Amino acid sequence: MVKKRLASGKPCEKCEQAEAMLRDRGLWERVDEVLWALEDDPDSPGMKLGRELGVELAPFFVVRDGEGSSVYTSALRLVRDHFPQARGGARRESRPAVPDDLEAVAAELADAPPQRILRWGLERLGADCGIAFSGAEDVVLVDMAARTELPFTTFCLDTGRLHPETYRFIDRVRKHYGIDIQLPSPDPAELEPFVREKGLFSFYDDGHRECCGIRKVAPLRRMLSGLRGWISGQRKDQSPATRADIPVVQDDEGFAGADGRLVKLNPLAGWTSAQVWSYIREHDVPYNELHDRGFISIGCEPCTRPTNPGEHERAGRWWWEDETRRECGLHVPEPANIDGEGI
Ligand code: SF4
C-alpha cells in the first residue's frame, strides 16, 4: 500500500480511512508493506513507485498474484475484487443496486415502517452503510439493524466533550449487541491550535459553529469518505425549524462517500419521541442513563442541559443560541456549512 503524507506532516485523510476500512474487515495483515509518498519529497519511495506505475492518486495498492500485478486506487474495489469473503463482502456481490432516483424511493417508502426503510438501505449497502450512533433514536436503529442480520457499520463521533455517562453507554451498547463502534475523533492538528487560541468554551461567546466544525463535522466527513451510505436518527418533529422536511432516503449533498455518491437514510423521520421510547421499552433496548435525569436530546456535556416539562426536546441543546441555528452541521447541506446557516 502507498500512503501519502502531506507537506504539513499530516497523513492524508483518505489513506487513513482506507487503512481503517481494511483493518475493520480483518484485511490489514494482508498488506505486506506500506510505502510513504511524501508530498514534499519527490524521491520518497511512494512517490517514485507512483511515477513508475503512472499513478497520481494515493492511497493506491499494488496486488501481486500468480498472474502478475495490478494497481488499485480504490480500497473498496480492491476488497470487492480480491476479498469478497471479507466481512459483508460475500453479500456485497449480490446486492441490489441503489437507484439513481432516490426521490422516487423516498416517496415510495415515506410511510413505511422504519424497519423496512433500514432493510432497504442495508440490503443495498451492507457494511458500507454506517449508523451514526449517539442518542435514543440511534440505539433503536442499531437494535433494528441487528435484527436484520445484515452487515452494517456503527460509529459515534467522539468529540472529547461527551458526558462520562455517554461514554459508558457507548461501551454498554457495544457489548450488548457484540458490535464494533468506531469512534472518529478530532484531528489534533486542527483541535490543538483552536483550543490554544480560544480556550475550551469559546462557543458560549461566538457560537458553536467553529467547535462543532472541528470536533464533529471534520471527523464525520473523514468517516463518511470511507462509506457509501449512512443512517441517522433524525425525526421531523425534533426541530420544526430545521428538520420538518427530511425525507426517509436522500442523496447527501453535504458529504461525499467512498465512490463520490453518499446515500443518507432517515428511517425514523416519521416517528415521534413517544414511538421511539415505546420501542425501547418493548424491546428492552439499552439507553443513556442521562435520559432518566431530564435530558432528552443529548450532545456534548457543555452544550446540553436537561429540559423542563413542556419545553421542546431540543431546547436543551445550545440553549443560548437562536433556535434556527441549533444544528451542528451534520445534517445540513454543504453551502449551509460554509456560511453557517443551520449549524
Ligand atoms: S456540541 Fe459544543 S462542545 Fe460539542 S462540538 Fe459542538 S460546540 Fe463543541
Residues whose N, C-alpha, C, O or C-beta is under 5 A from the ligand:
A	BS01	SF4	T159 R161 F203 H208 C211 C212 R215 K216 G299 C300 C303
